[in-house]
Amino acid sequence: MLGAVTDDGDSFVCLTPDRFNSAVALHFLRAVQYEFGEKLVILLDNAPYFIANELKKQAAAAGLLLEYFPSHSPELNPLEPCWEQLRKGRANQLFLTTTDVEEYLRTALPELDPPDIYDFIC
């Protein structure tokens, strides 16, 4: 699962059936662009799939400006509180199938309390 939060508090989540790689990351960035507009500045962590050279080239060609958080600084990433909410919500639950996990996510995601982006960038 990949997610995005805008400076207006809007959010976008993309569930992926496979492992993350640069192709999946590019698909995610294009979906974010479709959702929020053509010209975007996107802040990303330094996951290998987000720093791949081919992804950077294709994102630039699509009008996306990619900026990166410093390495090993999750406290700067506004999505971390969302992931923490999801982790707490699934504590002490047993998911027997991926369908169970997907159902949990479908019910939990709309209930997330998105962060105020300005708390992170100001």
Buried (B, 14 or more C-beta within 10 A) or exposed (E): BBBBBBEEEEBBBBEEEEEBBBBBBBBBBBBBBEBBEEEBEBBBBEEEBBBBEEBBEBBEEBEBEBEEBEEEEEEEBBBBBBBEBBEEBBEEEEEEEEEEBBEBBEEBBEEBEBBEBEEBEE
